[in-house]
């Protein structure tokens, strides 16, 4: 039996330059009400490696602040779906998130990165023709995507040119 699942609100602000899109939060994330909460999900080590900061050692809200400080946003391509468990393969009746609406409000946006194959397939279809924004496919940070962490790190390193090198200081909101 499938359970209804819904995405979190986007973590973005007026300074967001890079938006990372997953598919839909898994059960551990939904239970914790936190992006990428599963202990074996490599998202925080991967993005932390690109930012050259150990985000996994920080409290969740501080992690989000650090992402915003570096102009990185988070969201998902699916607003809601039926799914038993956490695997993307189990997603049924997905309702797409309003990626066009969100990206149209992010005037500093320069790149959208898709965390995994489903996010890339759906996100690219929704954002086709988006001007002046690079679309980047990444290997999934999920533990279900059995690829060596070092190989994932190498692939995720393509995000570095799209990041703010120094944290934004004194920014509003």
Secondary structure as UniProt FT lines:
FT   STRAND          3..6
FT   TURN            14..15
FT   STRAND          18..22
FT   HELIX           27..32
FT   TURN            35..36
FT   TURN            39..40
FT   HELIX           43..51
FT   HELIX           55..57
FT   HELIX           60..69
FT   TURN            70..71
FT   STRAND          72..76
FT   STRAND          78..83
FT   HELIX           88..90
FT   STRAND          92..96
FT   HELIX           99..105
FT   TURN            107..108
FT   STRAND          111..115
FT   HELIX           117..127
FT   TURN            128..129
FT   TURN            131..132
FT   STRAND          134..138
FT   TURN            143..144
FT   HELIX           149..156
FT   HELIX           157..162
//
